Amino acid sequence: MSWEVRQGDALALLLDLGDSSIDGLVTDPPYSSGGAFRADRMAATSTKYEQSQQALKRPEFSGDNRDQRAYGYWCALWLSECLRVCKPGAPVAIFTDWRQLPTTIDAIQGGGWIWRGIVPWNKTEAVRPQMGRFRAQCEYVVWGSSGPMAQRTDVGVLPGFFEGRDHPNNRDHMASKPVSVMREIVRVVPPGGLVLDPFMGCGSTGVACIREGRRFLGFELLQANIEIAKCNLRGPLFAEAEAGA
């Protein structure tokens, strides 16, 4: 089978994986962002991330209410365990926003990885405008590797900037990334390699892996998201969503 999903807490599930069994780590963890202060971050995820005009209701997700230091310590914990399960030279790519960018950079190094750079993702102008301010139009991929990283002709030269959006009504998860963007990111893992996503949500990383000829292992805490992810990984729903974007 080219994909597998498991339900549970990422730190607990990582303990079941063998050393050096994963070819690459690509993930979009809950940023604990959506506010400048702890009180802001404690709000429901729907309050923080859903626009009021959207009629669709998606499952709330957990783990998005840590303050900045707690978020950094937590990331360093699971990143250090991911380092154990990844093969030498395996790439890591983690999404973050501008608020958590410095913390994520620190955490990837605190977890023992070599930090290799930042790749911006331009969400285009489909973001909430605020008069008199720059648009918060980009999010970022912090990336690195498990020790020295060989140059690979089967991966090739990858772009240092991505652009893409999807319509909010096409999302199964309120904070999901477009499959078109995830397809670009997972190419950093060699073809046929096993990609781990410890916070898979509704499975957009897994769909991208399947389309790009990579294998996928995803962890997710919430049962509702597990069921949606299985449907997406088995069927054409993401293709239909992209066509309507």
Secondary structure, DSSP 8 states (H G I E B T S, - for coil): --EEEEES-HHHHHTTS-TT-BSEEEE------SSSSHHHHTS-HHHHHS-TT--------SS----HHHHHHHHHHHHHHHHHHB-TT-EEEEEE-TTTHHHHHHHHHHTT-EEEEEEEEE-TT-S---TTS----EEEEEEEESSS----TTT----S-EE----GGG-SSTT---HHHHHHHHTTS-TT-EEEETT-TTSHHHHHHHHTT-EEEEEES-HHHHHHHHHHHHSSHHHHHHHT-
